[in-house]
Amino acid sequence: MRNRCLVKCVLPLVLLSLLIVGVFGSGAAEQDPLRPRVPPELLEEVKAITNPISSTPKNIQFGKELFEGVAICSQCHGVGGKGDGAVAVNRGLDPSPRDFTNPEFHTARTDGELFWVVNNGSPGTAMPKMTGLGMITEEQAWYVLTYIRTFPQRAAEAAP
């Protein structure tokens, strides 16, 4: 009798819970948003790297096109940059991708650090290396980063 109740009552609820997590993600929080992802022995050198792309409307628009297109950033980070893209949600990435609308993140990280992550991936996360054969070029990565830097301002402007 007890086993039959487990099968008929509890098991469907467990399966439904797993389905919901699989479809809607685990809601895992962004992990240590202010912690550097660059290895400590490279951090000072990487921090000194500057973005060669100026922040003009044309360059930002090109970065947006890359972010939402061939660079596939929006698949994990979301079109709005909140870390809520389809891959992040459907696969329940833990930790979730960076929330690029967080102004504290942008204040804490240099362009060189962001560029290093795009070139090397982010240890301890699902963020892979995004430059190289069959991916975006290093020059394109700089355009993407120029666009990413606009997220906090645009989020603030959109807030009620």
C-alpha positions in Angstrom: 0.0 0.0 0.0 2.8 2.4 1.0 4.8 1.7 -2.2 1.7 2.2 -4.3 1.2 5.7 -2.8 4.8 6.6 -3.5 4.5 5.6 -7.1 1.1 7.3 -7.6 1.5 10.4 -5.4 5.1 11.3 -4.8 6.8 10.1 -7.9 4.7 12.3 -10.3 5.5 15.3 -8.2 9.2 14.6 -8.2 9.2 14.1 -12.0 7.2 17.3 -12.5 9.7 19.2 -10.3 12.6 17.8 -12.4 10.8 18.8 -15.6 10.2 22.4 -14.3 13.9 22.8 -13.4 14.9 21.4 -16.8 12.6 23.7 -18.7 12.9 26.9 -16.6 16.3 26.5 -15.2 17.5 26.3 -11.6 17.5 30.0 -11.1 21.2 29.7 -10.0 22.5 33.0 -9.0 25.5 34.7 -10.7 28.5 33.6 -8.8 30.8 36.2 -7.2 30.0 39.0 -9.7 32.9 41.1 -8.5 35.6 38.3 -8.3 38.2 38.5 -11.1 38.2 35.5 -13.5 41.8 36.1 -14.6 44.4 34.0 -12.9 46.1 36.1 -10.1 49.5 35.8 -11.7 48.2 37.5 -14.9 45.8 40.0 -13.4 48.0 43.1 -13.3 49.2 42.6 -16.8 45.7 41.9 -18.1 44.2 44.9 -16.3 46.6 47.2 -18.3 45.2 46.1 -21.6 42.9 48.8 -23.1 40.1 48.6 -25.7 41.3 49.9 -29.1 37.7 50.4 -30.2 36.2 53.8 -29.5 32.7 53.9 -28.0 30.9 55.5 -31.0 27.2 54.8 -31.9 28.4 52.9 -35.1 30.9 50.7 -33.1 28.3 50.0 -30.4 25.8 49.0 -33.0 28.3 46.6 -34.6 29.0 45.2 -31.2 25.3 44.7 -30.6 24.9 42.9 -34.0 27.8 40.6 -33.0 26.5 40.1 -29.4 23.0 39.0 -30.7 24.4 37.2 -33.8 27.5 35.4 -34.7 29.1 35.8 -31.2 26.1 34.1 -29.7 26.5 36.0 -26.4 22.8 36.6 -26.1 22.1 32.9 -26.0 23.5 32.8 -22.4 23.6 36.4 -21.3 20.2 37.3 -22.9 19.4 40.1 -25.3 19.1 42.5 -22.3 22.4 41.3 -20.8 20.8 40.1 -17.5 22.3 36.5 -17.7 18.9 35.1 -18.6 19.4 33.9 -22.2 17.6 30.8 -23.5 20.6 28.5 -22.9 21.1 29.8 -19.4 17.4 29.2 -18.6 16.9 25.9 -20.4 20.1 24.3 -19.1 19.9 25.8 -15.6 23.5 27.1 -15.8 25.1 27.2 -12.3 26.4 29.8 -11.8 24.2 31.8 -14.2 26.0 34.0 -16.8 27.1 37.5 -15.9 24.5 40.2 -15.5 25.9 42.9 -17.7 23.4 45.4 -16.4 25.1 45.4 -13.0 27.1 48.7 -12.7 29.2 47.4 -9.9 30.5 44.6 -12.2 31.6 47.2 -14.8 33.3 49.4 -12.2 35.2 46.4 -10.8 36.3 44.9 -14.2 38.7 46.5 -16.7 38.3 46.0 -20.5 41.4 43.9 -20.4 39.9 41.5 -17.9 36.7 41.2 -20.0 38.8 40.6 -23.1 40.8 37.9 -21.3 37.6 36.0 -20.4 36.3 36.2 -24.0 39.7 34.9 -25.2 40.1 32.2 -22.5 36.7 31.4 -21.0 35.8 31.8 -17.4 37.0 29.1 -15.0 34.3 27.6 -12.8 31.5 28.7 -15.2 30.0 27.6 -18.5 31.6 30.5 -20.3 33.8 29.1 -23.0 36.6 30.7 -25.1 34.8 32.7 -27.8 37.6 33.7 -30.1 39.4 31.6 -32.6 38.7 29.4 -35.6 35.0 29.2 -36.3 34.3 31.9 -33.6 34.7 35.6 -33.5 38.0 37.3 -34.0 39.8 39.2 -31.3 38.9 42.5 -33.1 35.3 41.5 -33.1 35.5 40.7 -29.4 36.5 44.3 -28.7 33.4 45.5 -30.5 31.3 43.2 -28.4 32.9 44.5 -25.2 32.2 48.1 -26.3 28.6 47.1 -26.6 28.5 45.2 -23.3 29.8 48.4 -21.5 26.5 50.1 -22.5 24.2 47.7 -20.6 24.2 49.5 -17.2 23.2 52.9 -18.7 20.5 51.4 -20.9 19.1 49.4 -17.9 19.0 52.6 -15.8 17.3 54.5 -18.6 14.7 51.7 -19.0 13.9 51.6 -15.2 10.6 53.3 -14.1 
